[in-house]
């Protein structure tokens, strides 16, 4: 990052840690990426750089706070919010999701005048992106959901004008968040007026190059119509 002009770096204060890679344009869209449970921002750095090979976006990847996670018997690990289970009827950490949304609003909203925002993530990070974008807690133009699920699905709001377009990639062999989670999420989102482009891949819980290519094409289509 030492070669990047100081004027292109965004003033980010995120004590847990972060990475950013500016575009050559000071008004480039910002793509914020959230990693999965127990992971690190470097996972999403690799995804972001693979999607944006032409450096048309300002990339940001954040680290989640360290917190006890009930799903893993209270073990402390990076997590955007608590997880109580992965079953379709497991309890969900609504309070933790709301608290994380408030932190991210304080971080990101001051950076957005004159710029488009894109959100994306893997697994729990995908769920967080869907939560933030579908509820208009952050004014995202698009959401990239890789192997995620729709949190608080029974509280999904109706899409409003300018609601984000959603790319949802999922593995048909995913044994952590089965394909049914993607199918159900798409069904609910579409029934509430959201635009969803879903792609299935013959993989387990992960991301492959074909998915990256599809996400890149999706973003190109979205940004063509961006103001």
C-alpha positions as CSV (number, residue, x, y, z in Angstrom):
1,X,0.0,0.0,0.0
2,X,3.0,2.3,0.3
3,X,2.8,3.2,-3.4
4,X,-0.8,4.4,-3.2
5,X,-1.3,8.2,-3.0
6,X,-2.5,9.2,0.4
7,X,-5.4,11.1,-1.2
8,X,-6.9,7.9,-2.4
9,X,-6.9,6.1,0.9
10,X,-10.2,6.3,2.9
11,X,-10.1,7.4,6.6
12,X,-11.1,4.1,8.1
13,X,-11.1,3.5,11.9
14,X,-11.8,-0.2,12.5
15,X,-9.7,-1.5,15.5
16,X,-10.1,-5.1,14.6
17,X,-8.1,-4.6,11.4
18,X,-8.8,-4.0,7.8
19,X,-7.3,-3.8,4.3
20,X,-8.1,-1.4,1.5
21,X,-7.0,-1.1,-2.1
22,X,-8.0,2.1,-3.9
23,X,-8.9,2.5,-7.5
24,X,-7.3,5.1,-9.7
25,X,-10.5,7.1,-9.4
26,X,-11.3,9.1,-6.3
27,X,-15.0,8.5,-7.0
28,X,-14.8,4.7,-7.7
29,X,-17.6,2.5,-6.3
30,X,-16.7,1.0,-2.9
31,X,-16.9,-2.8,-2.5
32,X,-16.9,-3.8,1.2
33,X,-16.3,-7.5,1.8
34,X,-17.1,-9.5,5.0
35,X,-15.3,-12.9,5.7
36,X,-16.9,-16.0,7.1
37,X,-17.0,-17.2,10.7
38,X,-13.5,-17.6,12.3
39,X,-11.7,-16.2,9.2
40,X,-9.7,-13.1,8.4
41,X,-9.9,-10.2,6.0
42,X,-7.2,-11.7,3.8
43,X,-9.8,-14.3,2.6
44,X,-11.9,-11.6,1.1
45,X,-8.9,-9.6,-0.1
46,X,-8.2,-12.5,-2.5
47,X,-11.9,-12.6,-3.6
48,X,-12.0,-8.8,-4.2
49,X,-8.9,-8.7,-6.2
50,X,-10.0,-11.6,-8.3
51,X,-13.4,-9.9,-9.0
52,X,-11.9,-6.5,-9.7
53,X,-8.8,-7.3,-11.9
54,X,-9.1,-4.0,-13.7
55,X,-9.0,-2.0,-10.4
56,X,-12.2,-0.1,-11.1
57,X,-13.4,-0.4,-7.5
58,X,-12.2,0.7,-4.1
59,X,-11.9,-2.5,-2.2
60,X,-12.3,-2.8,1.6
61,X,-12.1,-6.0,3.6
62,X,-12.7,-5.9,7.4
63,X,-12.0,-8.2,10.3
64,X,-14.9,-9.2,12.5
65,X,-14.6,-8.7,16.3
66,X,-13.5,-11.5,18.5
67,X,-16.5,-12.9,20.4
68,X,-17.8,-16.1,22.1
69,X,-19.9,-18.1,19.6
70,X,-22.6,-20.4,21.0
71,X,-22.4,-22.6,17.9
72,X,-18.8,-23.5,18.9
73,X,-19.5,-24.0,22.6
74,X,-18.6,-20.4,23.5
75,X,-15.1,-20.5,21.9
76,X,-13.9,-16.9,21.1
77,X,-13.3,-16.3,17.4
78,X,-13.9,-13.7,14.8
79,X,-17.6,-13.4,14.2
80,X,-19.9,-10.6,13.0
81,X,-22.6,-11.7,15.4
82,X,-23.3,-14.7,17.6
83,X,-24.6,-18.0,16.0
84,X,-26.8,-20.4,18.0
85,X,-27.1,-23.0,15.3
86,X,-27.3,-23.6,11.6
87,X,-30.7,-25.3,11.5
88,X,-33.6,-23.6,9.6
89,X,-35.3,-22.9,13.0
90,X,-32.3,-22.0,15.1
91,X,-32.4,-18.9,17.3
92,X,-30.8,-15.9,15.7
93,X,-28.8,-13.0,17.2
94,X,-31.0,-10.1,16.3
95,X,-29.4,-7.8,18.8
96,X,-25.9,-8.6,17.6
97,X,-26.9,-8.0,14.0
98,X,-28.3,-4.6,14.8
99,X,-25.3,-3.6,16.9
100,X,-22.9,-4.6,14.0
101,X,-25.1,-2.6,11.6
102,X,-24.7,0.5,13.7
103,X,-21.0,0.1,13.8
104,X,-20.8,-0.3,10.1
105,X,-23.0,2.7,9.5
106,X,-20.7,4.9,11.6
107,X,-17.7,3.6,9.6
108,X,-19.1,3.7,6.1
109,X,-21.8,6.3,5.7
110,X,-19.4,9.3,5.9
111,X,-17.5,7.8,3.0
112,X,-20.4,7.5,0.6
113,X,-21.4,10.9,-0.7
114,X,-20.8,10.8,-4.5
115,X,-19.9,7.1,-4.5
116,X,-21.8,3.9,-5.0
117,X,-21.6,1.2,-2.3
118,X,-21.4,-2.6,-3.0
119,X,-21.6,-5.2,-0.3
120,X,-20.3,-8.8,-0.4
121,X,-19.3,-11.7,1.8
122,X,-18.8,-15.4,2.3
123,X,-21.0,-17.5,4.6
124,X,-21.7,-15.4,7.8
125,X,-20.3,-12.5,5.9
126,X,-22.8,-13.1,3.1
127,X,-25.6,-13.2,5.6
128,X,-24.5,-9.9,7.1
129,X,-24.4,-8.3,3.6
130,X,-27.9,-9.5,2.9
131,X,-29.1,-8.1,6.3
132,X,-27.5,-4.7,5.7
133,X,-28.6,-4.3,2.1
134,X,-32.1,-5.7,2.1
135,X,-33.0,-3.5,5.1
136,X,-31.5,-0.4,3.6
137,X,-29.3,0.0,6.7
138,X,-26.5,0.8,4.1
139,X,-27.5,2.2,0.7
140,X,-26.0,-0.7,-1.4
141,X,-26.4,-0.8,-5.2
142,X,-25.6,-4.6,-5.2
143,X,-24.9,-7.5,-2.9
144,X,-22.6,-10.4,-3.6
145,X,-23.7,-13.4,-1.4
146,X,-21.3,-16.3,-1.5
147,X,-22.5,-19.5,0.2
148,X,-24.7,-17.6,2.7
149,X,-28.2,-17.6,4.1
150,X,-30.9,-15.0,4.7
151,X,-30.9,-14.0,8.3
152,X,-34.1,-13.2,10.2
153,X,-35.9,-14.4,7.1
154,X,-39.4,-14.1,8.7
155,X,-38.7,-10.3,9.1
156,X,-37.6,-9.7,5.5
157,X,-38.9,-6.2,4.4
158,X,-40.5,-5.3,1.1
159,X,-38.0,-4.0,-1.4
160,X,-38.0,-0.2,-1.7
161,X,-37.1,1.9,-4.7
162,X,-33.4,1.6,-5.4
163,X,-33.1,-1.8,-3.5
164,X,-29.9,-3.6,-4.3
165,X,-29.6,-6.3,-7.0
166,X,-28.4,-9.5,-5.4
167,X,-26.0,-12.1,-6.7
168,X,-26.2,-15.4,-4.8
169,X,-23.7,-18.1,-5.5
170,X,-23.9,-21.5,-3.7
171,X,-22.4,-24.9,-3.8
172,X,-24.7,-27.9,-4.6
173,X,-22.6,-30.0,-2.3
174,X,-22.5,-27.5,0.6
175,X,-22.8,-29.5,3.9
176,X,-22.5,-26.5,6.2
177,X,-25.2,-24.3,4.6
178,X,-27.0,-26.6,2.3
179,X,-28.3,-25.5,-1.1
180,X,-31.8,-25.3,0.3
181,X,-30.8,-22.2,2.2
182,X,-30.0,-20.5,-1.1
183,X,-33.2,-21.7,-2.7
184,X,-35.3,-20.6,0.3
185,X,-33.5,-17.2,0.5
186,X,-34.1,-16.5,-3.2
187,X,-37.8,-17.5,-2.9
188,X,-38.3,-15.2,0.0
189,X,-36.4,-12.3,-1.5
190,X,-38.2,-12.5,-4.8
191,X,-41.6,-12.7,-3.0
192,X,-40.7,-9.3,-1.4
193,X,-39.7,-7.7,-4.6
194,X,-35.9,-8.1,-4.7
195,X,-34.0,-8.8,-7.8
196,X,-32.0,-12.0,-7.3
197,X,-29.5,-13.7,-9.7
198,X,-28.7,-17.1,-8.3
199,X,-26.0,-19.5,-9.5
200,X,-25.3,-23.0,-8.3
201,X,-21.9,-24.6,-8.6
202,X,-20.7,-28.3,-8.1
203,X,-18.7,-27.5,-4.9
204,X,-19.0,-27.7,-1.2
205,X,-18.7,-24.6,1.1
206,X,-16.4,-22.4,-0.8
207,X,-15.9,-20.2,-3.9
208,X,-14.5,-21.2,-7.3
209,X,-13.2,-19.2,-10.3
210,X,-16.4,-19.7,-12.3
211,X,-18.3,-18.0,-9.5
212,X,-15.9,-15.1,-9.4
213,X,-16.3,-14.6,-13.2
214,X,-20.1,-14.7,-12.8
215,X,-19.9,-12.1,-9.9
216,X,-17.7,-9.9,-12.0
217,X,-20.2,-10.0,-14.9
218,X,-23.1,-9.3,-12.5
219,X,-21.4,-6.2,-11.1
220,X,-20.5,-4.9,-14.5
221,X,-24.2,-5.0,-15.4
222,X,-25.3,-3.3,-12.2
223,X,-22.7,-0.5,-12.5
224,X,-23.6,0.3,-16.1
225,X,-26.9,1.7,-14.9
226,X,-25.5,3.3,-11.7
227,X,-25.7,7.1,-11.5
